Amino acid sequence: MRTMLVALSVGLLGACALPRGGPSTSEVVESNQTQIQLVPITQWQAEAGAADAMSRLPDTFRAVGSTDFQTLRTGDILSVTISEASGNGSFPQTIASPITMDSVEVASDGAITVPFAGRVQAEGMTTAELTTAIRRRLVRQLYGPQVFVSRTGSTSRSVTVTGDVVEGGALELTPQTSSLSAVIGAAGLVREEGAEYVVEVHRNGATAEVGLNTLYSDPTYDIALMPGDVISLRRDSRFYIIMGAVGEAARVPLPRNDYMLMDALGSARGLEDATADPTGVFVFRRGANVANATGQDVIYRMNMSDPSNIFAATSFPLLPGDIVYVSFAPFNQTQKVLRAISGVSSLASSATRIR
């Protein structure tokens, strides 16, 4: 009997230190917050710059207008056709049939070379203006000169597309393919079923980033591209973690930039009825991702027993690397202790009957 009493005492002491799935609400709230801010979720909207942190599309990218395809520039490829009316013998030159040059490139000095006209400045002109300039050069050389100029391509109006695309490499910008979505469509996406994709635009040392689904659903992200831009299309490796007293804990890919806390709780099948503490739903966020750019880590707290918190969670976006944690209710640990005591008591009762 003494042995059984000792075993019972040891069991009771051990039950007080039973393992748990994470800290309780009070332990999170009352922990040392010297290096971590604890912020109610209802105060999140007060943070400055939160929208920019979500979009990752700087205003400098949005502000760029469409590429000017009317004005000629260095590297443009032109087709130039020259003809004349029937000569009357008084002009120094005559051509029996039209002359067509299909690959006339605007040189680095901005000029092109035209038969009978010599070097003609082209950069900064429209094709109509260049046509007029060439004709003026030819009126003393040909009888009734006719000139037709068109732009057929360019070696300088291109972007580079890399990543999960069918046609990677240089892609020329045209009036029809000058926006981000149009270029992706022209390059072709190598799509894997169920995968999410991120589009990055690199320009002059800066980077813009947007989820592919967001790009297609929100026209404000379909920015105009500039010659020299590099577009990278890749599978989205961003994720968040949800754990604790939820229906399904997991490491989850972040599907889009406007993925909210309530979306994450719904995808995890909500809180676990038997174990969760609804007053202790937390989002742990590293300082580098905090919209106020203080550099300090932040824990956002949501109290699901307060309806205003539920509304706030529908507009609280998750960021890459966030950890969503639902604490366990205090009575859950008490139940574990009672079950442990019950187990030890049953063992002692069995031992007594054997004796």
Secondary structure as UniProt FT lines:
FT   HELIX           2..15
FT   TURN            16..17
FT   HELIX           25..30
FT   STRAND          36..40
FT   HELIX           41..46
FT   TURN            48..49
FT   HELIX           50..55
FT   HELIX           59..62
FT   TURN            74..75
FT   STRAND          76..83
FT   STRAND          99..105
FT   TURN            108..109
FT   STRAND          111..114
FT   TURN            115..117
FT   STRAND          118..121
FT   TURN            123..124
FT   HELIX           127..138
FT   TURN            139..141
FT   STRAND          146..154
FT   STRAND          158..163
FT   STRAND          169..172
FT   HELIX           180..187
FT   TURN            193..194
FT   STRAND          197..203
FT   TURN            204..205
FT   STRAND          206..211
FT   HELIX           212..217
FT   HELIX           219..221
FT   TURN            227..228
FT   STRAND          230..235
FT   STRAND          239..244
FT   STRAND          250..253
FT   TURN            257..258
FT   HELIX           261..267
FT   TURN            268..269
FT   TURN            273..275
FT   STRAND          276..285
FT   HELIX           287..289
FT   TURN            291..292
FT   STRAND          297..302
FT   TURN            304..305
FT   HELIX           307..313
FT   TURN            314..315
FT   TURN            320..321
FT   STRAND          323..328
FT   HELIX           330..354
//
